[in-house]
């Protein structure tokens, strides 16, 4: 079952989340207030593989569930938006979106009228183990590109800015409970880790 749309949750954060302002932009394909440069716990089912050696790239959903739209999944917690949807018998991650470029991680994916990415033709998905995991942790600086690639440098594959427009975009992750987020972060009503502080910097 899909969670409520993240951008709807963001609208209420200023009033509901301990004084922290709402999101500047989060749904994939959202530029927020102009795209700008800006270690949780928990575990996603489906491990990750590595190419081996120091500094080697790891692949798969990873410990925070990082798979974007168009990648094969077996459970919600493997997907960065916690939405493993079925299309024509094929299960794949489906991100929230507000325009077609927000679904650019999967071939032939478009932004559907319901605000979620979906295949435009015959459904097919990319094997989960082909997703290259980012390395940046929660709170690290990231670049909000305004398309489906936004957040790919982050291990949780989410790049979001919160509250005041002076706050930078930072890596974050989806969460289900407070323990999924590190110290100084909360699992907000929109379902991802956000800073407790109203003003913050990135690492």
Number of C-alpha atoms within 10 A of each C-alpha: 8 10 10 12 18 20 20 14 16 24 15 15 20 16 11 15 18 13 13 20 25 24 27 23 24 23 29 35 25 25 18 19 12 13 18 15 15 21 16 22 15 17 16 19 17 18 16 18 18 14 10 9 7 6 9 10 14 21 20 22 33 26 20 25 29 31 36 35 34 29 26 27 28 17 18 21 26 30 32 30 32 25 25 28 25 16 15 9 9 15 20 32 32 32 30 30 29 22 22 19 19 27 30 21 22 22 17 16 24 23 24 17 11 11 16 26 31 28 22 12 10 9 18 20 19 17 13 26 20 16 22 21 26 18 17 21 20 27 26 19 23 28 21 31 20 23 21 27 21 26 30 26 21 25 27 30 30 29 32 31 30 27 23 15 15 13 17 27 30 29 32 32 29 27 28 17 15 17 14 21 25 17 12 11 20 21 22 24 19 23 21 23 28 33 25 18 15 16 15 16 14 15 12
